[in-house]
Amino acid sequence: MSHSRGRAARLTTGVALATLLASGLTNSVGAQVASPDGRWTFTVTPYLLVPTMKGTSGVGDLQVDVHASPGDIFSHLQFGAMLLMEANNGTWGVAVDGIYMNLTQDGASDRISAEAGMKQGALELTGFRRVTGWAELLVGGRLNLLSAELQTLGLQARSKSADRTWFDPFIGARLQVPNVGKWMLTLRGDVGGFGVGSDLAWQVVPKVGYRFSKLFELNAAYRVISMDYNQGDPAFLYDMRIFGPEIGLAFHF
């Protein structure tokens, strides 16, 4: 019962934040709507995320606390891939962002040494609508795929595993500093989940880039993404915050 009340509270908070974000941005825009030429441009950006993970993962009554630094993650990383693709005509845009990691990480469960093996992927689809020369509203969804194998070590060894796939809708905004020449400065934020998948999921990504030729752009960002998911039978818990710097090389067409 307490978990249901907590989930309802998080859902109400998420909906309120999303409504406030959308209405605040809509009310703040004036008549500065951009007048693009309508030509579509395409950007493909392979990038590297250097993450820290902090939170709890659980299957049934077995829960493992995870606090993994970038060094921990890369020492246990078996495979990782990240790719962002975007098409934009100045007024409308669409982007697909994909990430996959396969890693094993040490943890703790009730003060007992534990280990968490995770195959984690996310495919994010976002639609953009420009409302001023510096602001875009966005709406989209994130498909999360997670396979977890949790085990305690030592004399009290136990192990459990589960696979889950869930979908988190989200809304948000992307702000861009105009008239900075070859530089690109943006801030993206979104909030979602709303109990459809995660009880609450949110993301913030400030980014800076430099376009040193017509084709190439080097960019750096700092991503913070949080998910609070607790559903299924057996109960599957993934209450995790992933944060860290990114570096990418963008190709413009």
Secondary structure, DSSP 4 states (H G I P E B T S, - for coil): -HHHHHHHHHHHHHHHHHHHHHHHHHHH--S---------EEEEEEEEE--EEEEEEEETTEEEEEEE-HHHHHHHEEEEEEEEEEEE-SSEEEEEEEEEEEEEEEEEETTEEEEEEEEEEEEEEEEEEE-SSSEEEEEEEEEEEEEEEEEE-GGG-EEEEEEEEEEEEEEEEEEE--S-TTEEEEEEEEEE-TTTSSSEEEEEEEEEEE--SSSEEEEEEEEEEEEEEEETTTTEEEEEEEEEEEEEEEEE-
